[in-house]
Amino acid sequence: MPFYEILFLALMVTFITSLFLGYPVAWLLAGVSLVFTAIAITLTTQFGVDTFLLTSWVKFSGIIDRFDAIMSNWVLVSLPMFVYMGLMLDRSGVADTMMRNFVKVFGGLRGGLGLTVIVIGILLAASTGIVGASVVLLAMLSMPIMLQHHYSKALASGIVAASGTLGILIPPSIMLVLMADQVSVSVGDLFMGALVPGLLLGVLYMAFVVIVGFVRPDILPPRPAGDEKLTARQIGIAFLSTLPTFGLILVVLGSIFFGIATPTEASGLGAFGAMLLAAANRKLNWQVIREVGIATTTTTCFIFAIFIGATVFAYVLRMIGGDELITEFFKGTGLGPTGMVMLVLAVVFVAGFFLDWFEIVLIVLPLLAPVIKHSGIEMTWFLILVALMLQTSFLTPPVGFSLFYLKGVVPKGVTIRDIYLGVIPFVLMQMAMVGLCLLFPQIILWLPGRMYGAG
């Protein structure tokens, strides 16, 4: 076996083993990379191994050019703005207002409370893009109400977890911004490509809840007959409560889709709009601004620390020939373009059991994307399929991150077993959506094509 293959395998095994030992990911990525850089240089200078590009520390200093590219990338400026927008909306009270009004409208239907959660989950996804915040907020607002109305603990948990996780797919998703940067595609293309499958997934959830409400009314009952009757005024109030959120979505996504603003400019508009909504709801004060600012800084630092570590890791991996090994492996499978995409999706799905989406997007995706590009596969279609698969990994037991977000805030009596059982139907629906997008690529490509006059 050539030296570069041995070193590549040793690098991957060391990284994965250290990850399971609990070391911080950002430091681990950079630290392991430096260790194996030293090994490669030693093998070259002391033992005459000539299969590495890392022949000296001067060669390694080429990483500085990559850091410069990161710091000068205007697309990445949108990340803290989108994070700030999501956190400020979380504190603005708009979700609480919508929940109370929508419960009055949909509560009388079979499974109506579940429909309310999904609708608000879609709106939160299209205005915040932060999965953890959406899951926690939905759980705190809706779980007590659903359990009070005798909803099944398992299915109520599944509805909340799945609806909150839509934020990773429906734009303005932070994950899509990072994907666009890593693979050098348009953020606007990814936003447009993700919109239709994201909304269809929400509709699929709603259809499932309606069907279960009629088939099993014992686990998704309607509002008791003695409750307050629905009036036209309540319907009007519920509709009006969605207008501020819809307005923010239109400002952010509409300005990007129609070329009025760049994603960076739109993120600034979104952050400012979220502050206006908080002020309109009398939730904006210096304490909120301070707390949201600190939380935004912390989250942004976490993302960029992993970003820098992943950049070093990917650079070293390429310099020791890891990218060539991966390319040769996929070519050696003899699979066609569709088969290759399915294999990559399987790798991403399995990786999602152990790695956060940050690591997958920043480490795994840059290594696999060149193989896809060389196969002539449409990158927007491929990246949205990856996003769908990563969304599925958020819900897949035993280590789906949304499940742990939910477990931390559910009412007493809801067990992890209830949560695991509840998400299974939604995981199956997400896999079905991946299958549909594989069979019918226009689900993803139709909107970008229409926006550019090619559809």
VOGU-3710 file (C-alpha; in Angstrom, 3 decimals, decimal comma):
1> mpfyeilfla> 0,000/0,000/0,000  1,458/3,454/-0,941  2,585/5,748/1,878  -0,061/8,382/1,098  -2,876/5,837/1,486  -1,493/4,686/4,845  -1,142/8,266/6,069  -4,641/9,182/4,844  -6,231/6,232/6,646  -4,227/6,965/9,796
11> lmvtfitslf> -5,364/10,596/9,698  -9,045/9,637/9,393  -8,865/6,955/12,089  -7,082/9,339/14,489  -9,640/12,096/13,866  -12,688/9,853/14,347  -11,249/8,159/17,437  -10,352/11,493/19,035  -13,813/12,834/18,196  -15,452/10,018/20,156
21> lgypvawlla> -13,138/10,748/23,092  -14,823/14,129/23,406  -12,155/16,580/22,269  -13,432/19,959/20,954  -13,970/19,615/17,221  -12,328/22,867/16,122  -9,090/22,234/18,067  -9,130/18,589/17,079  -9,302/19,374/13,356  -6,375/21,775/13,457
31> gvslvftaia> -4,342/19,762/15,975  -4,555/16,433/14,146  -3,726/18,199/10,895  -0,558/19,733/12,363  0,559/16,366/13,761  0,159/14,636/10,405  1,799/17,543/8,601  4,855/16,981/10,795  4,728/13,244/10,022  4,514/13,870/6,249
41> itlttqfgvd> 7,408/16,346/6,326  9,529/13,960/8,437  8,855/11,056/6,066  9,862/13,276/3,134  13,019/14,853/4,583  14,330/11,978/6,705  13,267/8,886/4,773  13,041/10,157/1,209  9,322/9,418/0,728  8,275/11,442/-2,321
51> tflltswvkf> 4,532/10,788/-2,520  3,469/13,883/-0,523  3,087/17,506/-1,559  3,850/18,507/2,037  7,642/18,489/1,688  8,323/21,373/4,108  6,675/23,822/6,475  6,991/26,408/3,716  4,580/24,289/1,657  2,218/24,119/4,633
61> sgiidrfdai> 2,234/27,923/4,866  0,089/27,910/1,720  -2,834/27,569/4,126  -2,530/31,318/4,730  -3,967/31,969/1,271  -7,038/29,954/2,268  -7,459/31,921/5,481  -7,268/35,114/3,442  -10,009/33,783/1,146  -12,216/33,077/4,177
71> msnwvlvslp> -11,735/36,544/5,664  -12,419/38,295/2,334  -15,552/36,265/1,512  -18,563/38,573/1,706  -21,027/35,676/1,666  -19,784/34,597/5,092  -20,602/38,034/6,495  -24,268/37,019/6,226  -23,808/34,230/8,783  -23,770/36,357/11,960
81> mfvymglmld> -26,607/38,472/10,565  -28,809/35,439/9,934  -27,936/34,077/13,382  -28,818/37,437/14,948  -32,105/37,548/13,022  -33,097/34,094/14,246  -32,182/34,754/17,877  -33,911/38,132/17,906  -37,070/36,625/16,420  -36,922/33,987/19,132
91> rsgvadtmmr> -37,103/36,808/21,682  -39,604/38,953/19,775  -42,726/37,062/20,824  -44,102/36,631/17,291  -44,127/32,826/17,574  -46,012/32,971/20,869  -48,620/35,303/19,347  -49,061/33,058/16,298  -49,345/29,936/18,464  -52,137/31,381/20,596
101> nfvkvfgglr> -54,095/32,635/17,584  -53,615/29,526/15,443  -54,698/27,249/18,283  -58,056/29,047/18,261  -58,398/28,526/14,489  -57,127/24,964/14,028  -57,747/23,550/17,487  -61,245/22,311/16,601  -59,961/20,090/13,781  -58,781/16,547/14,339
111> gglgltvivi> -55,071/16,941/14,807  -55,541/20,707/14,634  -52,947/21,490/17,285  -50,443/19,387/15,365  -51,237/21,353/12,191  -50,669/24,566/14,117  -47,212/23,428/15,201  -46,252/22,487/11,625  -47,482/25,791/10,155  -45,568/27,794/12,751
121> gillaastgi> -42,555/25,509/12,258  -42,558/26,374/8,539  -42,792/30,096/9,305  -39,999/29,874/11,869  -37,855/27,902/9,426  -38,300/30,586/6,767  -37,462/33,384/9,184  -34,843/32,002/11,584  -33,023/29,043/9,995  -31,729/27,897/13,405
131> vgasvvllam> -32,826/24,336/14,203  -32,030/24,329/17,916  -33,907/27,570/18,565  -36,942/26,427/16,527  -37,218/23,016/18,226  -36,876/24,451/21,726  -39,315/27,299/21,062  -41,945/25,033/19,483  -41,618/22,523/22,319  -42,033/25,142/25,013
141> lsmpimlqhh> -45,024/26,727/23,286  -46,902/23,644/22,094  -46,023/20,492/24,054  -47,929/21,472/27,233  -51,007/22,410/25,170  -50,971/19,192/23,120  -50,513/16,985/26,181  -53,267/18,879/27,982  -55,579/17,973/25,074  -54,572/14,281/25,390
151> yskalasgiv> -52,303/14,061/22,359  -50,050/11,031/22,190  -46,707/11,869/23,819  -44,824/10,122/21,037  -46,594/11,761/18,115  -46,622/15,197/19,739  -42,847/14,859/20,196  -42,401/13,772/16,583  -44,442/16,704/15,266  -42,396/19,234/17,244
161> aasgtlgili> -38,998/17,717/16,393  -39,753/17,383/12,669  -41,323/20,839/12,335  -38,431/22,516/14,130  -35,898/20,730/11,958  -37,336/22,286/8,781  -35,106/25,271/9,563  -32,034/23,433/8,297  -33,563/23,191/4,800  -36,026/26,032/4,195
171> ppsimlvlma> -34,113/29,246/3,389  -32,543/31,359/4,787  -30,756/28,276/6,116  -27,289/28,863/7,585  -26,297/25,415/6,351  -27,068/26,375/2,742  -24,905/29,496/3,073  -21,953/27,369/4,189  -22,619/24,792/1,465  -22,580/27,499/-1,191
181> dqvsvsvgdl> -19,257/28,801/0,085  -17,613/25,379/0,298  -18,594/24,249/-3,193  -18,527/27,689/-4,891  -22,146/27,844/-6,028  -24,696/30,646/-5,770  -26,429/31,052/-2,408  -29,505/32,283/-4,266  -29,602/29,091/-6,359  -29,495/26,935/-3,229
191> fmgalvpgll> -32,155/29,028/-1,497  -34,468/28,702/-4,501  -33,704/25,012/-4,927  -34,486/24,247/-1,276  -37,738/26,191/-1,074  -40,053/23,810/-2,967  -38,874/20,520/-1,358  -38,885/22,211/2,061  -42,472/23,403/1,676  -43,547/20,050/0,194
201> lgvlymafvv> -42,069/18,326/3,216  -44,132/20,587/5,470  -47,263/19,770/3,442  -46,442/16,059/3,727  -46,237/16,412/7,508  -49,611/18,162/7,551  -51,245/15,471/5,394  -49,863/12,812/7,735  -51,313/14,579/10,789  -54,739/14,968/9,139
211> ivgfvrpdil> -54,817/11,271/8,182  -53,749/10,149/11,650  -56,345/12,483/13,179  -59,117/10,641/11,340  -57,694/7,117/11,623  -56,593/7,397/15,262  -58,580/10,215/16,909  -57,593/8,773/20,294  -53,982/9,936/19,866  -54,713/13,205/18,010
221> pprpagdekl> -58,092/14,376/19,338  -59,882/17,598/18,337  -60,604/20,402/20,753  -63,356/19,481/23,253  -66,836/20,472/22,132  -67,344/22,695/25,180  -64,483/25,012/24,225  -64,983/28,475/22,798  -66,464/28,435/19,281  -64,480/29,736/16,341
231> tarqigiafl> -65,453/33,160/14,986  -64,564/35,114/11,865  -62,786/37,643/14,081  -60,484/34,959/15,464  -59,658/33,783/11,930  -58,843/37,361/10,941  -56,631/37,890/13,991  -54,776/34,634/13,305  -54,182/35,693/9,710  -52,973/39,144/10,731
241> stlptfglil> -50,565/37,628/13,274  -48,681/35,949/10,418  -48,221/39,138/8,374  -45,148/40,472/10,226  -43,347/37,148/9,830  -44,417/36,845/6,182  -43,245/40,395/5,608  -39,807/39,595/7,012  -39,598/36,447/4,871  -40,515/38,421/1,755
251> vvlgsiffgi> -37,936/41,105/2,522  -35,133/38,591/3,062  -35,869/35,918/0,461  -37,622/38,155/-2,072  -34,719/40,584/-2,211  -32,326/37,675/-2,886  -34,538/35,838/-5,400  -35,239/38,947/-7,491  -31,669/40,216/-7,421  -32,487/43,337/-5,395
261> atpteasglg> -29,959/42,504/-2,685  -27,091/40,084/-2,144  -27,439/37,457/0,608  -25,162/39,609/2,789  -27,333/42,709/2,310  -30,526/40,684/2,795  -29,207/39,250/6,064  -28,699/42,797/7,348  -32,264/43,673/6,386  -33,477/40,557/8,164
271> afgamllaaa> -31,592/41,376/11,359  -32,971/44,924/11,345  -36,496/43,649/10,593  -36,311/41,212/13,506  -35,433/44,108/15,818  -38,427/46,064/14,508  -40,738/43,097/15,221  -39,336/42,801/18,736  -39,879/46,532/19,254  -43,444/46,316/17,912
281> nrklnwqvir> -44,179/43,563/20,447  -42,547/45,637/23,222  -39,887/42,981/23,727  -36,902/45,079/22,659  -34,738/46,491/25,435  -31,040/46,766/26,239  -31,022/43,456/28,089  -32,474/41,610/25,075  -30,055/43,362/22,704  -27,142/42,424/24,970
291> evgiattttt> -28,206/38,776/25,364  -28,883/38,320/21,645  -25,567/40,003/20,812  -23,638/37,702/23,154  -25,442/34,601/21,857  -24,785/35,658/18,246  -21,090/36,210/18,971  -20,794/32,840/20,698  -22,545/30,975/17,882  -20,549/32,777/15,187
301> cfifaifiga> -17,248/32,069/16,945  -18,215/28,397/17,221  -18,976/28,225/13,493  -15,805/30,013/12,407  -13,582/28,060/14,785  -14,779/24,860/13,115  -14,491/26,595/9,745  -10,806/27,407/10,298  -10,042/23,955/11,712  -11,841/22,273/8,805
311> tvfayvlrmi> -9,907/24,428/6,324  -6,595/23,241/7,795  -7,828/19,632/7,865  -9,020/19,693/4,241  -5,789/21,359/3,087  -3,578/18,745/4,765  -5,814/15,934/3,519  -5,361/17,123/-0,048  -1,628/17,674/0,336  -1,095/14,060/1,430
321> ggdeliteff> -3,177/12,769/-1,487  -6,447/12,062/0,303  -8,597/13,702/-2,372  -7,010/11,513/-5,078  -7,690/8,413/-3,011  -11,345/9,354/-2,570  -11,714/10,103/-6,281  -10,132/6,779/-7,228  -12,416/4,948/-4,828  -15,575/6,397/-6,336
331> kgtglgptgm> -14,333/5,834/-9,900  -13,507/2,257/-8,971  -17,076/1,553/-7,924  -18,153/1,636/-11,585  -21,366/3,447/-10,633  -23,142/5,832/-12,964  -23,959/9,422/-11,932  -27,187/8,482/-10,105  -25,555/5,559/-8,336  -22,669/7,792/-7,291
341> vmlvlavvfv> -25,078/10,358/-5,846  -26,885/7,626/-3,912  -23,584/6,349/-2,523  -22,591/9,849/-1,391  -26,014/10,327/0,225  -25,553/7,033/2,071  -22,158/8,225/3,332  -23,685/11,524/4,487  -26,578/9,715/6,181  -24,228/7,455/8,140
351> agffldwfei> -21,907/10,368/8,985  -24,924/12,222/10,364  -25,169/9,642/13,146  -21,804/10,740/14,535  -21,006/14,222/13,234  -22,816/17,542/13,440  -23,815/19,110/10,134  -21,011/21,658/10,574  -18,376/18,943/10,339  -20,094/17,194/7,430
361> vlivlpllap> -20,484/20,391/5,388  -16,991/21,681/6,151  -15,043/18,389/6,009  -16,930/15,658/4,141  -18,654/17,766/1,476  -15,517/19,479/0,053  -13,916/16,046/-0,362  -16,894/14,482/-2,128  -18,064/17,462/-4,214  -15,209/17,293/-6,787
371> vikhsgiemt> -16,187/13,721/-7,621  -19,744/14,878/-8,286  -18,569/17,833/-10,387  -16,417/15,580/-12,575  -19,437/13,347/-13,156  -21,368/16,230/-14,712  -24,097/16,174/-12,065  -26,067/19,364/-11,416  -24,565/20,777/-8,202  -27,682/22,590/-6,968
381> wflilvalml> -29,664/19,353/-7,185  -26,918/17,385/-5,476  -26,437/19,881/-2,630  -30,155/20,063/-1,831  -30,265/16,259/-1,734  -27,386/16,372/0,754  -29,271/19,006/2,776  -32,357/16,763/2,843  -30,253/13,856/4,019  -28,617/15,962/6,720
391> qtsfltppvg> -32,052/17,067/7,871  -32,964/13,396/8,191  -29,879/12,769/10,317  -31,098/15,433/12,761  -34,084/13,223/13,554  -32,576/9,752/13,360  -32,153/7,906/16,674  -30,073/7,406/18,667  -28,025/10,586/18,273  -30,196/12,976/16,227
401> fslfylkgvv> -29,441/16,457/17,534  -33,067/17,647/17,367  -34,047/14,772/19,654  -31,692/16,017/22,350  -32,793/19,630/21,900  -36,343/18,407/22,458  -35,554/16,149/25,417  -34,088/19,109/27,294  -37,366/21,064/27,348  -40,271/18,569/27,125
411> pkgvtirdiy> -42,707/18,385/30,060  -42,136/15,837/32,778  -43,347/12,374/31,791  -42,196/12,520/28,154  -39,378/9,999/27,833  -36,628/9,601/25,258  -38,442/6,444/24,125  -41,544/8,556/23,352  -39,391/10,919/21,293  -37,678/8,107/19,390
421> lgvipfvlmq> -41,005/6,447/18,535  -42,582/9,748/17,529  -39,953/10,725/14,962  -39,932/7,421/13,062  -42,851/8,330/10,718  -41,263/11,706/9,992  -37,886/10,140/9,206  -39,653/7,845/6,733  -41,389/10,839/5,141  -38,064/12,641/4,785
431> mamvglcllf> -36,516/9,589/3,131  -39,522/9,494/0,793  -38,866/13,147/-0,117  -35,220/12,325/-0,872  -36,460/9,532/-3,152  -38,907/11,857/-4,912  -36,189/14,456/-5,527  -33,921/11,720/-6,913  -36,633/10,542/-9,308  -37,927/14,017/-10,196
441> pqiilwlpgr> -35,025/16,534/-10,119  -37,357/19,350/-11,200  -38,764/19,456/-7,673  -35,451/21,121/-6,829  -34,504/22,693/-10,172  -37,869/24,129/-11,253  -37,768/27,333/-9,215  -34,143/28,279/-10,027  -34,928/27,621/-13,684  -38,048/29,800/-13,546
451> mygag> -36,241/32,648/-11,817  -33,576/32,690/-14,529  -36,066/32,214/-17,363  -34,774/28,711/-18,143  -37,710/26,694/-16,823
//
